[in-house]
Amino acid sequence: MSLARIRLLQLSSPTLPVGAYTYSQGLEWAAEAGTVTDEASANAWIGGLMHSAMARFEAPLAARLLAVWNAGDDARVAQLNTDFLASREAAELRAETVQMGYSLVRLLRDLPAFRDLPGMNDRLAAIDTPAFPTAWTAAASAWQIPAREALPAYLWAWLENQVMAAIKVVPLGQSAGQRLLAALGDDIPALASTALTLPEAEWSNFTPGLALASCHHETQYSRLFRS
C-alpha cells in the first residue's frame, strides 16, 4: 500500500468534510414525485445517472483535469473548470459544486500534506470559482495518484453518496443500500476505463431528467437535502 493510495482513501472517504452528504442531486424530488419508490427504481435512477452524465461527462472531464494538472497546463485547467460550471443546468447543481469546491480548497490549504507541496497551493488558488472536480483532481495530482486509480474512486464516492441519499429519502434499509453499492459498483471499472480515453467530442451531459428534478427540488416544500 503506497502513500498515494492512502491519500486516495482520504479523498474518497465519506468523512471528507466538503458537504457531499447534504446534497441529493434531484433524488429527493424523484422520491417525492414517486419516480423512485424502492430498491429497483433507486437502482434505475442512480445507475442511469452514473452511466450517462457521470461516465460520459464528469468522469472524462475529471480525467482530463488530472492530466492537465500533471502537465502544468493551468490555462487548460481554468478552461475545463469553466466548462464544468457551465454544464450545471440548475442553480442547485451549480451551487453544490461551487460550495464543495470551496470547502475542499479550504481543507487542502489546512493540510500540510498539500499546503507544503511546492506550487500546488498557489496554482489552485489562481482558479476562479473552483468546481469540486477541479479541486479534487488538484489534490490527486499533488499526491501523485494515478488516473487509473483516481477515476474509480471518484465514481465510487459519487455512487456512495447517492445510495446514502436513497436510504434516507425512499427510504431503504442498510442491506438494500449495500446491494445497490455491490450491483452498481460492478460497473465502475469499465466506466472509469472508458472515461480515461473518451474523446472530448463525445462527452455528453444530456440528462434532462436530472435537470428537471433539481429544478423542482429547489422549491420542494419539505426536504432533507440542500437546495
VOMAR-132179 format. One record per residue (C-alpha): x, y negated, z. Coordinates in Angstrom, 2 decimals. Layout:
<nodes>
[[X; Y; Z]]
...
</nodes>
This chain:
<nodes>
[[0.00; 0.00; 0.00]]
[[1.65; -3.22; -1.19]]
[[1.20; -6.65; 0.39]]
[[-0.62; -7.73; -2.81]]
[[-3.25; -5.06; -2.19]]
[[-3.64; -6.15; 1.42]]
[[-4.25; -9.69; 0.17]]
[[-6.77; -8.33; -2.34]]
[[-8.70; -6.70; 0.50]]
[[-8.69; -10.06; 2.26]]
[[-10.04; -11.84; -0.83]]
[[-12.79; -9.30; -1.46]]
[[-13.86; -8.91; 2.18]]
[[-17.46; -9.87; 3.05]]
[[-15.96; -11.74; 6.03]]
[[-14.21; -14.23; 3.72]]
[[-15.65; -17.49; 5.10]]
[[-16.92; -19.05; 1.88]]
[[-20.65; -18.62; 2.47]]
[[-21.37; -15.99; -0.19]]
[[-23.77; -14.20; 2.16]]
[[-26.04; -17.27; 2.24]]
[[-26.97; -17.01; -1.45]]
[[-29.16; -14.51; -3.30]]
[[-28.78; -15.84; -6.89]]
[[-32.51; -15.67; -7.56]]
[[-33.01; -12.26; -5.99]]
[[-35.09; -13.69; -3.14]]
[[-37.55; -15.18; -5.61]]
[[-37.62; -11.94; -7.62]]
[[-38.68; -10.16; -4.43]]
[[-41.28; -12.84; -3.67]]
[[-42.69; -12.55; -7.20]]
[[-42.97; -8.75; -6.98]]
[[-40.30; -8.04; -9.60]]
[[-38.03; -6.38; -7.03]]
[[-40.01; -4.28; -4.58]]
[[-37.99; -1.13; -3.89]]
[[-34.65; 0.59; -4.38]]
[[-35.27; 1.39; -8.06]]
[[-36.27; -2.15; -9.01]]
[[-33.35; -3.57; -6.99]]
[[-31.05; -1.28; -8.96]]
[[-32.55; -2.55; -12.22]]
[[-32.28; -6.23; -11.24]]
[[-28.77; -6.14; -9.79]]
[[-27.47; -3.69; -12.39]]
[[-28.91; -5.79; -15.20]]
[[-27.10; -8.89; -13.99]]
[[-23.88; -7.01; -13.40]]
[[-23.87; -5.54; -16.91]]
[[-24.78; -8.86; -18.55]]
[[-23.70; -12.18; -17.05]]
[[-21.11; -10.76; -14.68]]
[[-19.47; -8.27; -17.03]]
[[-19.74; -10.34; -20.21]]
[[-19.09; -13.84; -18.91]]
[[-17.98; -14.37; -15.32]]
[[-15.57; -11.43; -15.12]]
[[-13.91; -12.14; -18.51]]
[[-13.61; -15.80; -17.54]]
[[-12.05; -14.82; -14.20]]
[[-9.60; -12.56; -16.05]]
[[-8.62; -15.42; -18.35]]
[[-8.31; -17.79; -15.39]]
[[-5.94; -15.38; -13.67]]
[[-3.85; -15.10; -16.84]]
[[-3.54; -18.87; -17.31]]
[[-2.77; -19.45; -13.62]]
[[0.03; -16.91; -14.04]]
[[1.21; -18.64; -17.22]]
[[1.25; -22.08; -15.58]]
[[-1.23; -23.49; -18.09]]
[[-3.08; -25.85; -15.77]]
[[-4.82; -27.68; -18.61]]
[[-6.44; -24.42; -19.68]]
[[-7.38; -23.67; -16.06]]
[[-9.18; -27.02; -15.89]]
[[-10.98; -26.35; -19.17]]
[[-12.17; -22.91; -18.07]]
[[-13.31; -24.37; -14.75]]
[[-15.37; -26.97; -16.63]]
[[-16.81; -24.25; -18.86]]
[[-17.90; -22.22; -15.87]]
[[-19.58; -25.17; -14.17]]
[[-21.42; -25.94; -17.41]]
[[-22.65; -22.35; -17.59]]
[[-24.59; -22.64; -14.32]]
[[-28.14; -23.09; -15.63]]
[[-29.84; -24.16; -12.40]]
[[-28.88; -26.75; -9.81]]
[[-28.90; -23.98; -7.21]]
[[-26.40; -21.84; -9.14]]
[[-24.08; -24.79; -9.68]]
[[-24.29; -25.84; -6.03]]
[[-23.43; -22.28; -5.00]]
[[-20.21; -22.01; -6.96]]
[[-19.14; -25.57; -6.05]]
[[-19.74; -25.00; -2.34]]
[[-17.99; -21.62; -2.35]]
[[-15.09; -23.03; -4.37]]
[[-14.74; -25.94; -1.95]]
[[-14.82; -23.59; 1.06]]
[[-12.22; -21.27; -0.44]]
[[-9.89; -24.16; -1.30]]
[[-10.11; -25.42; 2.29]]
[[-9.42; -21.94; 3.61]]
[[-6.41; -21.42; 1.35]]
[[-4.93; -24.74; 2.46]]
[[-5.07; -23.45; 6.04]]
[[-3.43; -20.12; 5.24]]
[[0.39; -20.21; 5.36]]
[[0.38; -17.21; 3.01]]
[[-1.00; -19.53; 0.31]]
[[-0.15; -23.04; 1.51]]
[[3.57; -22.36; 1.82]]
[[3.98; -20.95; -1.68]]
[[5.80; -23.50; -3.87]]
[[3.48; -25.46; -6.11]]
[[0.25; -23.45; -5.79]]
[[-1.45; -25.73; -3.29]]
[[-0.78; -28.78; -5.45]]
[[-1.90; -27.01; -8.62]]
[[-5.21; -26.01; -7.08]]
[[-5.72; -29.46; -5.54]]
[[-5.40; -31.01; -9.02]]
[[-8.53; -29.20; -10.27]]
[[-11.58; -31.46; -10.20]]
[[-14.54; -29.69; -8.54]]
[[-13.08; -26.17; -8.50]]
[[-15.64; -23.43; -9.04]]
[[-15.41; -20.28; -6.94]]
[[-13.77; -18.07; -9.62]]
[[-11.17; -20.78; -10.22]]
[[-10.14; -20.89; -6.56]]
[[-10.37; -17.10; -6.21]]
[[-8.07; -16.43; -9.15]]
[[-5.64; -19.10; -7.92]]
[[-5.23; -17.03; -4.75]]
[[-4.95; -13.81; -6.74]]
[[-2.24; -15.36; -8.90]]
[[-0.34; -16.78; -5.93]]
[[-0.39; -13.39; -4.23]]
[[0.68; -11.59; -7.44]]
[[-2.38; -9.35; -7.59]]
[[-2.54; -7.56; -10.95]]
[[-5.60; -8.31; -13.05]]
[[-6.46; -4.61; -13.34]]
[[-6.94; -4.58; -9.56]]
[[-8.33; -8.09; -9.11]]
[[-11.24; -7.76; -11.55]]
[[-12.82; -4.63; -9.99]]
[[-12.55; -6.25; -6.56]]
[[-14.20; -9.44; -7.83]]
[[-17.10; -7.46; -9.28]]
[[-17.37; -5.34; -6.13]]
[[-17.58; -8.41; -3.89]]
[[-20.41; -9.79; -6.03]]
[[-22.22; -6.43; -6.01]]
[[-21.91; -6.03; -2.25]]
[[-23.37; -9.49; -1.66]]
[[-26.32; -8.79; -3.96]]
[[-27.06; -5.47; -2.29]]
[[-26.91; -7.06; 1.15]]
[[-29.35; -9.72; -0.06]]
[[-31.69; -6.99; -1.32]]
[[-31.54; -5.20; 2.03]]
[[-32.77; -8.40; 3.71]]
[[-35.46; -9.61; 1.33]]
[[-37.07; -6.49; -0.22]]
[[-36.42; -5.15; 2.45]]
[[-34.37; -1.97; 2.06]]
[[-32.73; 0.33; 4.57]]
[[-28.98; 0.59; 5.03]]
[[-28.94; 4.03; 3.39]]
[[-30.70; 2.63; 0.32]]
[[-28.06; -0.10; 0.23]]
[[-25.28; 2.46; 0.27]]
[[-26.96; 4.42; -2.53]]
[[-27.14; 1.23; -4.60]]
[[-23.48; 0.47; -3.97]]
[[-22.47; 4.01; -4.91]]
[[-24.59; 4.11; -8.06]]
[[-23.78; 0.63; -9.36]]
[[-20.18; 0.80; -8.19]]
[[-19.61; 3.71; -10.57]]
[[-19.86; 1.25; -13.45]]
[[-17.32; -1.26; -12.17]]
[[-14.10; 0.31; -13.54]]
[[-15.44; 0.37; -17.09]]
[[-16.95; -3.13; -16.82]]
[[-13.69; -4.54; -15.45]]
[[-11.69; -2.85; -18.19]]
[[-13.93; -4.38; -20.85]]
[[-13.76; -7.80; -19.19]]
[[-9.97; -7.79; -19.37]]
[[-9.98; -7.56; -23.15]]
[[-13.30; -9.10; -24.24]]
[[-12.61; -11.89; -26.79]]
[[-13.86; -15.30; -25.73]]
[[-16.06; -15.47; -28.84]]
[[-18.03; -12.52; -27.41]]
[[-18.57; -13.93; -23.93]]
[[-22.26; -14.29; -23.13]]
[[-24.06; -15.82; -20.18]]
[[-27.56; -15.26; -21.61]]
[[-29.65; -14.39; -18.55]]
[[-32.90; -16.37; -18.77]]
[[-34.49; -14.28; -16.02]]
[[-31.77; -15.30; -13.57]]
[[-32.07; -18.96; -14.56]]
[[-35.85; -18.96; -14.06]]
[[-35.60; -17.05; -10.78]]
[[-33.05; -19.52; -9.47]]
[[-35.17; -22.50; -10.53]]
[[-38.22; -21.05; -8.78]]
[[-36.17; -20.26; -5.68]]
[[-35.21; -23.92; -5.33]]
[[-38.84; -24.70; -4.42]]
[[-39.86; -21.41; -2.82]]
[[-41.86; -22.21; 0.31]]
[[-40.33; -19.65; 2.66]]
[[-36.80; -18.39; 2.12]]
[[-33.86; -16.89; 3.96]]
[[-31.18; -17.88; 1.44]]
[[-29.77; -21.27; 0.50]]
[[-31.05; -23.21; -2.48]]
</nodes>
